[in-house]
Amino acid sequence: MMLPEAFTARVLRDLGAEEGAALCAALESEAPTSVRLNPAKAPGGPVGEFPCGELPNLQPERRVPWCREGWYLAERPSFTFDPDFHAGAYYVQEASSQFVGHLLEGALPPGARLLDLCAAPGGKTTLYASLVGPEGLVVANEIDRRRASVLADNVRKWGTGNVAVTCCDAGPLGDFEAWFDVVAVDAPCSGEGMFRKDPAARGEWSEANVRLCAARQDEILREAWRALKPGGLLLYSTCTFNRDEDEGSLERLLARVGDEAAEAAPVDVEASWGVVCGRVGAFRTFRFYPHRACGEGFFAAVARKSADVGGRMRTPKPRRTLFAAVDRKTAAELSRWLREPQRMHFATVGETNYAWYEAQFEAVRTLSEALPVICSGVAMGQLFKGVLKPDPALAFCPELNRDAVPMAELDEAEALRYLRRQEIAAAGLSEGMNLVGVRGRGLGFAKRIGNRVNNLYPNSLRIMKQ
């Protein structure tokens, strides 16, 4: 499908004939493929020796320059058939969008609370989760229930246990006034930066949709500003080129908040990266054009909320009580399954036992009793006669104590059978419950009973493609 005529005309007008033509030509070229490795699931050696089944050898010259864990691939492999992909060893994330991590380097206070306000499918969420660490908390919101479910699956596979996934519009999160150290808005947009990667975006584009997106972004930014602490950092991004959704959105926000906005710290950007840097009032801006930088079209901006802004932190009143304390025997059994149980808080929601990092448990409780939280912490499972039947999510958690359960290392063919929920051979599995995985990374659980193996991989995650 051709580029939309109105888009092409605007690009040529705004960028000039030569620069505009170079952008349009780049949008007709092949998109690069990039991934971001999960530092919690890396081996002890250099990240460049990170073993993954379907990834080519990762060479230093193929690094994404603005992201430590980012790598370009020489070609796009079949990620669906890579067990390491399903184990959360890496995330397939467009290189330009990985720049948000660079914007936050050195800017996160210990125990930071970060709101990812438009989070699905989870590329930036999982990046933020790695950045804030076990003492921090990422609240990842997605208004669409189906997309929120995909987000929750990706969060579980990443395994860090420091993310709460919510499903609501921006307003209820804005009611957590001055609660977050960072608010990241990857705004829903007209998607012009995806014209090369996603041809369907061309057919969906229209000037009317650009205006609709700009209005929606204004609403989201208004709630984001309410949720941000004085002194906190606002990170705004889109995957589009037009000014109305990029600089225009910032100008409209600044018109509302006035001198409440302050400059963020300078951001180092090397000239070789091809990033176009600019300013809109207090905001530092960063544009990625695919004819200049090795990545898709992307816009990012960052500013602070002035520390002098008045007001106090407020949270909505709780609507329900969800968390039930566990007894001593239950806590002892759950503790057996984690490497550092003293860092965790155990509680029961419904019939499932969960673990949260103690540092953020009260924050998660406050969120969960006021908002629709569909995923948080680490689901550990249910107890039967005092013994834990582990939840599939526990297999992805790097905090899992490998002494609690035998691990069966599967070869590639057997791992794919497991991921399809097919029968796997009993040989190599111990009697009873087993963690199964590849290259030391957990995929899920299976239970051997004699010569038969119960495949416990979730039906909703199984590979359907042949």
Order of alpha helices (4+ residues) and beta strands (2+ residues): alpha-alpha-beta-beta-alpha-beta-alpha-beta-alpha-beta-alpha-beta-alpha-beta-alpha-alpha-beta-alpha-beta-beta-beta-beta-alpha-beta-beta-alpha-beta-beta-beta-beta-alpha-beta-beta-beta
